[in-house]
Amino acid sequence: MDLFTTDIKFLKGVGEHRAKLLQKLGVYTFNDLLELFPRDYILRDAKSSIGELEIGCRSSLTAEIVSIRETQHGRQRQLNVVLSDGEYNLLCTWFQYGTWLTDMIARGQKVWVSGMITTFRDQFQIVHPELEVLDKGEDTASFWHSRTVLPVYPLTDKLKIWQVRQMIYNIFRLYANDIEETLSDDILQKFGWLPRRISLQKIHFSTQPEQVAAYKTRYAFEELFYNQLMLAKVRRGHEDEQKGRVFELKKTYTTQLKNSLKFQLTSAQKRVIREIVEDMTSGYQMNRLLQGDVGSGKTIVTLFAMLIAVENGCQAVIMAPTEILAEQHFLSFTAFLAEMDIRIAMLKGGNYKGKKKTKEEIKSGDIQIIVGTHALLQKDVEFHKIGFVAVDEQHRFGVVQRSLIPAKGDNPDLLYMSATPIPRSLALTVYGDLTVSVIDEMPPGRKQIKTVWKGEGRRIDAYSHATAEVRDGRQIYIVCPLIEESEKSDLLAAETLYEDIKTTIMPGCRAELLHGRMKNKEKDEIMNRFKNHEFDVLVSTTVIEVGIDVPNATVMIIEHAERFGLAQLHQLRGRVGRGSAASFCYLVAYYPLTKVGKERLGTMVETNDGFVIAEKDLELRGPGEFFGTAQSGMDLFKHANIVRDRQLLIHARAVAGWVLDNDPELDSDDNQVIKKTYERLYSEREKLFSF
């Protein structure tokens, strides 16, 4: 039986209903269940010492129930269960619970509990702990009845721990001999790992949980190895096939642009332009990621690349995630190319006057540079001759979305732009198929933004400074996380703050409100008026995270800064500091502050370096949340963690390269297991990159 493809519903003890519950845990096949690893282990005979618990740490322990007490005050019920290890007590408290819990527990029972350790009246406490009774109602014929160590699995609603344990037992009892190896003998020997079937058994049925981490390392490596193998195959495929146009650097439009600039390009910009020119004149399709911090000058570099395509009789396209950002590009390009005989058009969503004609002129080739949003992906948008495609803020698009425009052309050169600096480990796993260019130098004249963290009680200091800046002719951004007051949240709402700004906090200052619920036309009008200094203070939600360039803005105040991620805070801060005047960012935080919240704010105060911030953000939030759900078009790793496993990633990348260097088609006998596993699990993913 092929455990990688057989639906989990066919396993004894599962069926249709439980299969749907397991899908919530990412379990669709027999193999998915085999790789649903325990997140903890219960030691039945462990002698836990409650006295050694540490406040603020998550702990698991076994102990005896010595007291059960239910109380009720009005509609509020409370269940207090006291556990004892014979010397110290632990209080377990539930404020929400059902009869399923009270019917299950009794004095004298031995139980396992897990949760965050707090204190209540000088006593250790866990609120809403996980709990499992270890000596009640068990089937004495069950395999698990006599086990001294019990695995604890991830669960979902209506799925019980004993059910998952029985499923695990059934799959090994019935199909252990069908478990296939997924790594070659060479790799297993190189790292000293056990065969797959044996290591899986040890993970699920371990009597020595302290050894399990070593067994799991193999599976983290496996994910990273096949990820790197796929990206290396894609990268080598682009290089080997030499597909793409051979552009000639004619130095007509590009030289005109260079001579018209009122500023000097930085050495980093010049270096990246040389890298792009080398790609575009090479004859193979460029597949490059352009990274640069906010304000580093990615746009002008991209325009140079677009003009190379136009010089060679091709169209150049840039796609942005929002109309705000697309409009910014359109205006910038129009200004830069004002003296050149080049037609530029913007294509956005919805129906508007002139859209049909714009599409016709794009199809005919009358328009050479096209700026747009997701509207460019529509089936009725046809191009004449695409030579170059840029995708800005590319992490906001999935791989499939990013591939749709190139698919409309004949292997155009591709440039992906990111103002969110990407840590090296994440770049290797998500964008390892791309060549990376980094603009690591800011334009001259750009001053460092001074960042100040203020508590709620000192927020008036930020507004006093902002008022003084307005009196000096400067402009101010104020960002709030919500539009209007909500009963479920105590966050300061943008609408409420906007009224306070006008009436009490900054009276006399001209203020306007901007938020995502407004129509695009209304948002554009407000932003243009702000850019033209028709008012002083823009109170906004995070809709201004990208796309507004106002050199006269010198102060950014972010309310409830503790609720924002590091990358978002850095992006918002980048809205100021675009002129020659000193600029400031005030992070107004409200208590209570979590440890992670304090680390984020401290990092923002300490550094303006986007790459340092990105590394810290990855460390705090993990790869799953770094970009959001559309980040890569690939499933998140189940076993690997690229923060924890950075060294393992380096090994995986090296081994993948070594394997392909020696056997590009994976045809050797030793690599047959790798070839079969790759084709089974990764060949479809590879196709996402083949454009």
Secondary structure by P-SEA (a helix, b strand, c coil): cccccccccccccccaaaaaaaaaaccccaaaaaacccccccccccccccccccccccccbbbbbcbbbbbbcccbbbbbbbbbcccbbbbbbbccccaaaaaccccccccccccbbbbcccbbbbccccccccccccccccccccccbbbbccccccccaaaaaaaaaaaaacccccccccccaaaaaaaccccaaaaaaaaacccccccccccaaaaaaaaaaaaaaaaaaaaaaaaaaccccccccccaaaaaaaaaccccccaaaaaaaaaaaaaaacccccbbbbbbcccccaaaaaaaaaaaaaaacbbbbbbbccaaaaaaaaaaaaaaaccccbbbbbbbcccccaaaaaaaaaaaccccbbbbcccccccccccccccbbbbcccccccccccaaaaaaccccbbbbbbcccccaaaaaaccccbbbbbcccccccccbbbbbbbccccaaaaaaaaaaaaaacccbbbbbcccccccccccccaaaaaaaaacccccccbbbbbcccccaaaaaaaaaaaaaccccccccccccccccccccccbbbbcccccccaaaaaaaaacccccccccbbbbbbbccccaaaaaaaaaaaccccaaaaaaaaaaacccccccccccccccccccccccccaaaaaaaaaaaaaaaaaccccccccaaaaaaaaaaccaaaaaaacc
